[in-house]
Amino acid sequence: MSGRLDIQARLSELGDLDRSGLRVAWIGVFEDAPPHHLSMTFMRKAIIHEEQCRQFGGLSPALKRALKAAG
């Protein structure tokens, strides 16, 4: 993807993919095959989440600590 991530456009692209296409997209993002039990909905959400984190930054260290403490 070039430029800034257009979340709606990317979700639309992912929505058009079948399971095989989502597996290819997953491998492109995570550099490993997805577990076989994942739903297509979850795969779409995980892919877009990872792409957003890479572009906009993930959780801050302070928030990660707070979430870990709450868990």
Distance bins in CASP14 RR format, pairs under 12 A and 6 or more apart:
PFRMAT RR
TARGET T0000
AUTHOR 0000-0000-0000
RMODE 2
METHOD distances of the structure
MODEL  1
1 7 0 0 0 0 0 1 0 0 0 0 0
1 9 0 0 0 0 1 0 0 0 0 0 0
1 10 1 0 0 1 0 0 0 0 0 0 0
1 13 0 0 0 0 1 0 0 0 0 0 0
1 14 0 0 0 0 0 1 0 0 0 0 0
1 25 0 0 0 0 0 1 0 0 0 0 0
1 28 0 0 0 0 0 1 0 0 0 0 0
1 29 0 0 0 0 0 1 0 0 0 0 0
1 47 0 0 0 0 0 1 0 0 0 0 0
1 48 0 0 0 0 0 1 0 0 0 0 0
1 51 1 0 0 1 0 0 0 0 0 0 0
1 52 0 0 0 0 0 1 0 0 0 0 0
1 54 0 0 0 0 0 1 0 0 0 0 0
1 55 0 0 0 0 1 0 0 0 0 0 0
2 55 0 0 0 0 0 1 0 0 0 0 0
3 9 0 0 0 0 0 1 0 0 0 0 0
3 10 0 0 0 0 0 1 0 0 0 0 0
3 51 0 0 0 0 0 1 0 0 0 0 0
3 55 0 0 0 0 1 0 0 0 0 0 0
4 10 0 0 0 0 0 1 0 0 0 0 0
4 51 0 0 0 0 0 1 0 0 0 0 0
4 52 0 0 0 0 0 1 0 0 0 0 0
4 54 0 0 0 0 0 1 0 0 0 0 0
4 55 1 0 0 1 0 0 0 0 0 0 0
4 56 0 0 0 0 1 0 0 0 0 0 0
5 11 0 0 0 0 0 1 0 0 0 0 0
5 13 0 0 0 0 0 1 0 0 0 0 0
5 29 0 0 0 0 0 1 0 0 0 0 0
5 47 0 0 0 0 0 1 0 0 0 0 0
5 48 0 0 0 0 1 0 0 0 0 0 0
5 49 0 0 0 0 0 1 0 0 0 0 0
5 50 0 0 0 0 0 1 0 0 0 0 0
5 51 1 0 1 0 0 0 0 0 0 0 0
5 52 1 0 0 1 0 0 0 0 0 0 0
5 53 0 0 0 0 0 1 0 0 0 0 0
5 54 0 0 0 0 1 0 0 0 0 0 0
5 55 1 0 1 0 0 0 0 0 0 0 0
5 56 1 0 0 1 0 0 0 0 0 0 0
5 57 0 0 0 0 0 1 0 0 0 0 0
6 12 0 0 0 0 1 0 0 0 0 0 0
6 13 0 0 0 0 1 0 0 0 0 0 0
6 48 0 0 0 0 0 1 0 0 0 0 0
6 51 0 0 0 0 0 1 0 0 0 0 0
6 52 0 0 0 0 0 1 0 0 0 0 0
6 55 0 0 0 0 0 1 0 0 0 0 0
7 13 0 0 0 0 0 1 0 0 0 0 0
7 14 0 0 0 0 0 1 0 0 0 0 0
7 44 0 0 0 0 0 1 0 0 0 0 0
7 45 0 0 0 0 0 1 0 0 0 0 0
7 47 0 0 0 0 0 1 0 0 0 0 0
7 48 1 0 0 1 0 0 0 0 0 0 0
7 49 0 0 0 0 0 1 0 0 0 0 0
7 51 0 0 0 0 1 0 0 0 0 0 0
7 52 1 0 0 1 0 0 0 0 0 0 0
7 55 0 0 0 0 1 0 0 0 0 0 0
7 56 0 0 0 0 1 0 0 0 0 0 0
8 14 0 0 0 0 0 1 0 0 0 0 0
8 15 0 0 0 0 0 1 0 0 0 0 0
8 48 0 0 0 0 0 1 0 0 0 0 0
9 15 0 0 0 0 0 1 0 0 0 0 0
9 16 0 0 0 0 0 1 0 0 0 0 0
9 48 0 0 0 0 0 1 0 0 0 0 0
9 51 0 0 0 0 0 1 0 0 0 0 0
10 16 0 0 0 0 0 1 0 0 0 0 0
10 17 0 0 0 0 0 1 0 0 0 0 0
10 25 0 0 0 0 1 0 0 0 0 0 0
10 29 0 0 0 0 0 1 0 0 0 0 0
10 44 0 0 0 0 1 0 0 0 0 0 0
10 45 0 0 0 0 0 1 0 0 0 0 0
10 47 0 0 0 0 1 0 0 0 0 0 0
10 48 1 0 1 0 0 0 0 0 0 0 0
10 49 0 0 0 0 0 1 0 0 0 0 0
10 50 0 0 0 0 0 1 0 0 0 0 0
10 51 1 0 0 1 0 0 0 0 0 0 0
10 52 0 0 0 0 1 0 0 0 0 0 0
10 55 0 0 0 0 0 1 0 0 0 0 0
11 17 0 0 0 0 0 1 0 0 0 0 0
11 25 0 0 0 0 0 1 0 0 0 0 0
11 41 0 0 0 0 0 1 0 0 0 0 0
11 44 1 0 0 1 0 0 0 0 0 0 0
11 45 0 0 0 0 1 0 0 0 0 0 0
11 47 0 0 0 0 1 0 0 0 0 0 0
11 48 1 0 1 0 0 0 0 0 0 0 0
11 49 0 0 0 0 0 1 0 0 0 0 0
11 51 0 0 0 0 0 1 0 0 0 0 0
11 52 0 0 0 0 0 1 0 0 0 0 0
12 44 0 0 0 0 0 1 0 0 0 0 0
12 48 0 0 0 0 0 1 0 0 0 0 0
13 21 0 0 0 0 0 1 0 0 0 0 0
13 22 0 0 0 0 0 1 0 0 0 0 0
13 25 0 0 0 0 1 0 0 0 0 0 0
13 44 0 0 0 0 1 0 0 0 0 0 0
13 47 0 0 0 0 1 0 0 0 0 0 0
13 48 0 0 0 0 1 0 0 0 0 0 0
13 51 0 0 0 0 0 1 0 0 0 0 0
14 21 0 0 0 0 1 0 0 0 0 0 0
14 22 1 0 0 1 0 0 0 0 0 0 0
14 23 0 0 0 0 0 1 0 0 0 0 0
14 24 0 0 0 0 0 1 0 0 0 0 0
14 25 1 0 0 1 0 0 0 0 0 0 0
14 26 0 0 0 0 0 1 0 0 0 0 0
14 29 0 0 0 0 0 1 0 0 0 0 0
14 40 0 0 0 0 1 0 0 0 0 0 0
14 41 0 0 0 0 0 1 0 0 0 0 0
14 42 0 0 0 0 0 1 0 0 0 0 0
14 43 0 0 0 0 1 0 0 0 0 0 0
14 44 1 0 1 0 0 0 0 0 0 0 0
14 45 0 0 0 0 1 0 0 0 0 0 0
14 46 0 0 0 0 0 1 0 0 0 0 0
14 47 1 0 0 1 0 0 0 0 0 0 0
14 48 1 0 0 1 0 0 0 0 0 0 0
14 49 0 0 0 0 0 1 0 0 0 0 0
14 50 0 0 0 0 0 1 0 0 0 0 0
14 51 0 0 0 0 1 0 0 0 0 0 0
15 21 0 0 0 0 0 1 0 0 0 0 0
15 22 0 0 0 0 1 0 0 0 0 0 0
15 25 0 0 0 0 0 1 0 0 0 0 0
15 40 0 0 0 0 1 0 0 0 0 0 0
15 41 0 0 0 0 1 0 0 0 0 0 0
15 43 0 0 0 0 0 1 0 0 0 0 0
15 44 1 0 0 1 0 0 0 0 0 0 0
15 45 0 0 0 0 0 1 0 0 0 0 0
15 47 0 0 0 0 0 1 0 0 0 0 0
15 48 0 0 0 0 0 1 0 0 0 0 0
16 22 0 0 0 0 0 1 0 0 0 0 0
16 25 0 0 0 0 0 1 0 0 0 0 0
16 40 0 0 0 0 0 1 0 0 0 0 0
16 44 0 0 0 0 0 1 0 0 0 0 0
17 23 0 0 0 0 1 0 0 0 0 0 0
17 24 0 0 0 0 1 0 0 0 0 0 0
17 25 1 0 0 1 0 0 0 0 0 0 0
17 26 0 0 0 0 0 1 0 0 0 0 0
17 40 0 0 0 0 1 0 0 0 0 0 0
17 41 0 0 0 0 0 1 0 0 0 0 0
17 43 0 0 0 0 1 0 0 0 0 0 0
17 44 0 0 0 0 1 0 0 0 0 0 0
17 47 0 0 0 0 1 0 0 0 0 0 0
18 24 0 0 0 0 0 1 0 0 0 0 0
18 25 0 0 0 0 0 1 0 0 0 0 0
18 40 0 0 0 0 1 0 0 0 0 0 0
18 43 0 0 0 0 0 1 0 0 0 0 0
18 44 0 0 0 0 0 1 0 0 0 0 0
19 25 0 0 0 0 0 1 0 0 0 0 0
19 26 0 0 0 0 0 1 0 0 0 0 0
19 34 0 0 0 0 1 0 0 0 0 0 0
19 36 0 0 0 0 0 1 0 0 0 0 0
19 38 0 0 0 0 1 0 0 0 0 0 0
19 39 0 0 0 0 1 0 0 0 0 0 0
19 40 1 0 1 0 0 0 0 0 0 0 0
19 41 0 0 0 0 0 1 0 0 0 0 0
19 42 0 0 0 0 0 1 0 0 0 0 0
19 43 0 0 0 0 1 0 0 0 0 0 0
19 44 0 0 0 0 0 1 0 0 0 0 0
20 26 0 0 0 0 0 1 0 0 0 0 0
20 27 0 0 0 0 0 1 0 0 0 0 0
20 33 0 0 0 0 0 1 0 0 0 0 0
20 34 0 0 0 0 0 1 0 0 0 0 0
20 40 0 0 0 0 0 1 0 0 0 0 0
20 43 0 0 0 0 0 1 0 0 0 0 0
21 27 0 0 0 0 1 0 0 0 0 0 0
21 28 0 0 0 0 0 1 0 0 0 0 0
21 34 0 0 0 0 0 1 0 0 0 0 0
21 40 0 0 0 0 1 0 0 0 0 0 0
21 43 0 0 0 0 1 0 0 0 0 0 0
21 44 0 0 0 0 0 1 0 0 0 0 0
21 47 0 0 0 0 0 1 0 0 0 0 0
22 28 0 0 0 0 0 1 0 0 0 0 0
22 29 0 0 0 0 0 1 0 0 0 0 0
22 30 0 0 0 0 0 1 0 0 0 0 0
22 33 0 0 0 0 0 1 0 0 0 0 0
22 34 1 0 0 1 0 0 0 0 0 0 0
22 38 0 0 0 0 1 0 0 0 0 0 0
22 39 0 0 0 0 1 0 0 0 0 0 0
22 40 1 0 1 0 0 0 0 0 0 0 0
22 41 0 0 0 0 1 0 0 0 0 0 0
22 42 0 0 0 0 1 0 0 0 0 0 0
22 43 1 0 1 0 0 0 0 0 0 0 0
22 44 1 0 0 1 0 0 0 0 0 0 0
22 45 0 0 0 0 0 1 0 0 0 0 0
22 46 0 0 0 0 1 0 0 0 0 0 0
22 47 1 0 0 1 0 0 0 0 0 0 0
22 48 0 0 0 0 0 1 0 0 0 0 0
23 29 0 0 0 0 0 1 0 0 0 0 0
23 30 0 0 0 0 0 1 0 0 0 0 0
23 32 0 0 0 0 0 1 0 0 0 0 0
23 33 1 0 0 1 0 0 0 0 0 0 0
23 34 1 0 0 1 0 0 0 0 0 0 0
23 35 0 0 0 0 0 1 0 0 0 0 0
23 36 0 0 0 0 1 0 0 0 0 0 0
23 38 0 0 0 0 1 0 0 0 0 0 0
23 40 0 0 0 0 1 0 0 0 0 0 0
23 43 1 0 0 1 0 0 0 0 0 0 0
23 44 0 0 0 0 0 1 0 0 0 0 0
23 47 0 0 0 0 0 1 0 0 0 0 0
24 30 0 0 0 0 0 1 0 0 0 0 0
24 33 0 0 0 0 1 0 0 0 0 0 0
24 34 0 0 0 0 0 1 0 0 0 0 0
24 43 0 0 0 0 0 1 0 0 0 0 0
24 47 0 0 0 0 0 1 0 0 0 0 0
25 31 0 0 0 0 0 1 0 0 0 0 0
25 33 0 0 0 0 0 1 0 0 0 0 0
25 34 0 0 0 0 1 0 0 0 0 0 0
25 40 0 0 0 0 0 1 0 0 0 0 0
25 43 1 0 0 1 0 0 0 0 0 0 0
25 44 0 0 0 0 1 0 0 0 0 0 0
25 46 0 0 0 0 0 1 0 0 0 0 0
25 47 1 0 1 0 0 0 0 0 0 0 0
25 48 0 0 0 0 1 0 0 0 0 0 0
25 50 0 0 0 0 0 1 0 0 0 0 0
25 51 0 0 0 0 1 0 0 0 0 0 0
26 32 0 0 0 0 1 0 0 0 0 0 0
26 33 1 0 0 1 0 0 0 0 0 0 0
26 34 1 0 1 0 0 0 0 0 0 0 0
26 35 0 0 0 0 1 0 0 0 0 0 0
26 36 0 0 0 0 0 1 0 0 0 0 0
26 38 0 0 0 0 1 0 0 0 0 0 0
26 40 0 0 0 0 0 1 0 0 0 0 0
26 42 0 0 0 0 0 1 0 0 0 0 0
26 43 1 0 1 0 0 0 0 0 0 0 0
26 44 0 0 0 0 1 0 0 0 0 0 0
26 45 0 0 0 0 0 1 0 0 0 0 0
26 46 1 0 0 1 0 0 0 0 0 0 0
26 47 1 0 0 1 0 0 0 0 0 0 0
26 48 0 0 0 0 0 1 0 0 0 0 0
26 49 0 0 0 0 0 1 0 0 0 0 0
26 50 0 0 0 0 1 0 0 0 0 0 0
26 51 0 0 0 0 0 1 0 0 0 0 0
27 33 1 0 1 0 0 0 0 0 0 0 0
27 34 1 0 0 1 0 0 0 0 0 0 0
27 43 0 0 0 0 0 1 0 0 0 0 0
27 47 0 0 0 0 0 1 0 0 0 0 0
28 34 0 0 0 0 0 1 0 0 0 0 0
28 43 0 0 0 0 0 1 0 0 0 0 0
28 47 0 0 0 0 1 0 0 0 0 0 0
28 50 0 0 0 0 1 0 0 0 0 0 0
28 51 0 0 0 0 0 1 0 0 0 0 0
28 54 0 0 0 0 0 1 0 0 0 0 0
29 43 0 0 0 0 1 0 0 0 0 0 0
29 44 0 0 0 0 0 1 0 0 0 0 0
29 45 0 0 0 0 0 1 0 0 0 0 0
29 46 0 0 0 0 1 0 0 0 0 0 0
29 47 1 0 1 0 0 0 0 0 0 0 0
29 48 0 0 0 0 1 0 0 0 0 0 0
29 49 0 0 0 0 1 0 0 0 0 0 0
29 50 1 0 1 0 0 0 0 0 0 0 0
29 51 1 0 0 1 0 0 0 0 0 0 0
29 52 0 0 0 0 0 1 0 0 0 0 0
29 53 0 0 0 0 0 1 0 0 0 0 0
29 54 0 0 0 0 1 0 0 0 0 0 0
29 55 0 0 0 0 0 1 0 0 0 0 0
30 38 0 0 0 0 0 1 0 0 0 0 0
30 43 0 0 0 0 0 1 0 0 0 0 0
30 46 0 0 0 0 1 0 0 0 0 0 0
30 47 0 0 0 0 1 0 0 0 0 0 0
30 49 0 0 0 0 0 1 0 0 0 0 0
30 50 1 0 0 1 0 0 0 0 0 0 0
30 51 0 0 0 0 0 1 0 0 0 0 0
30 53 0 0 0 0 0 1 0 0 0 0 0
30 54 0 0 0 0 0 1 0 0 0 0 0
31 50 0 0 0 0 0 1 0 0 0 0 0
32 50 0 0 0 0 0 1 0 0 0 0 0
33 43 0 0 0 0 0 1 0 0 0 0 0
34 40 0 0 0 0 0 1 0 0 0 0 0
34 42 0 0 0 0 1 0 0 0 0 0 0
34 43 1 0 1 0 0 0 0 0 0 0 0
34 44 0 0 0 0 0 1 0 0 0 0 0
34 46 0 0 0 0 1 0 0 0 0 0 0
34 47 0 0 0 0 1 0 0 0 0 0 0
34 50 0 0 0 0 0 1 0 0 0 0 0
35 42 0 0 0 0 1 0 0 0 0 0 0
35 43 0 0 0 0 1 0 0 0 0 0 0
35 46 0 0 0 0 0 1 0 0 0 0 0
36 43 0 0 0 0 0 1 0 0 0 0 0
37 43 0 0 0 0 0 1 0 0 0 0 0
38 44 0 0 0 0 0 1 0 0 0 0 0
38 45 0 0 0 0 0 1 0 0 0 0 0
38 46 1 0 0 1 0 0 0 0 0 0 0
38 47 0 0 0 0 0 1 0 0 0 0 0
39 45 0 0 0 0 1 0 0 0 0 0 0
39 46 0 0 0 0 0 1 0 0 0 0 0
40 46 0 0 0 0 0 1 0 0 0 0 0
40 47 0 0 0 0 0 1 0 0 0 0 0
41 47 0 0 0 0 0 1 0 0 0 0 0
41 48 0 0 0 0 0 1 0 0 0 0 0
42 48 0 0 0 0 0 1 0 0 0 0 0
42 49 0 0 0 0 0 1 0 0 0 0 0
43 49 0 0 0 0 0 1 0 0 0 0 0
43 50 0 0 0 0 0 1 0 0 0 0 0
44 50 0 0 0 0 0 1 0 0 0 0 0
44 51 0 0 0 0 0 1 0 0 0 0 0
45 51 0 0 0 0 0 1 0 0 0 0 0
45 52 0 0 0 0 0 1 0 0 0 0 0
46 52 0 0 0 0 0 1 0 0 0 0 0
46 53 0 0 0 0 0 1 0 0 0 0 0
47 53 0 0 0 0 0 1 0 0 0 0 0
47 54 0 0 0 0 0 1 0 0 0 0 0
48 54 0 0 0 0 0 1 0 0 0 0 0
48 55 0 0 0 0 0 1 0 0 0 0 0
48 56 0 0 0 0 0 1 0 0 0 0 0
49 55 0 0 0 0 0 1 0 0 0 0 0
49 56 0 0 0 0 0 1 0 0 0 0 0
49 57 0 0 0 0 0 1 0 0 0 0 0
49 58 0 0 0 0 1 0 0 0 0 0 0
49 59 0 0 0 0 0 1 0 0 0 0 0
50 56 0 0 0 0 0 1 0 0 0 0 0
50 57 0 0 0 0 0 1 0 0 0 0 0
50 58 0 0 0 0 1 0 0 0 0 0 0
51 57 0 0 0 0 0 1 0 0 0 0 0
51 58 0 0 0 0 0 1 0 0 0 0 0
52 58 0 0 0 0 1 0 0 0 0 0 0
52 59 0 0 0 0 0 1 0 0 0 0 0
53 59 1 0 0 1 0 0 0 0 0 0 0
53 60 0 0 0 0 0 1 0 0 0 0 0
53 64 0 0 0 0 0 1 0 0 0 0 0
57 63 0 0 0 0 0 1 0 0 0 0 0
58 64 0 0 0 0 1 0 0 0 0 0 0
59 65 0 0 0 0 1 0 0 0 0 0 0
59 66 0 0 0 0 1 0 0 0 0 0 0
59 67 1 0 0 1 0 0 0 0 0 0 0
59 68 0 0 0 0 0 1 0 0 0 0 0
60 66 0 0 0 0 1 0 0 0 0 0 0
60 67 0 0 0 0 0 1 0 0 0 0 0
61 67 0 0 0 0 0 1 0 0 0 0 0
61 68 0 0 0 0 0 1 0 0 0 0 0
62 68 0 0 0 0 0 1 0 0 0 0 0
62 69 0 0 0 0 0 1 0 0 0 0 0
63 69 0 0 0 0 0 1 0 0 0 0 0
63 70 0 0 0 0 0 1 0 0 0 0 0
64 70 0 0 0 0 0 1 0 0 0 0 0
64 71 0 0 0 0 0 1 0 0 0 0 0
65 71 0 0 0 0 0 1 0 0 0 0 0
END
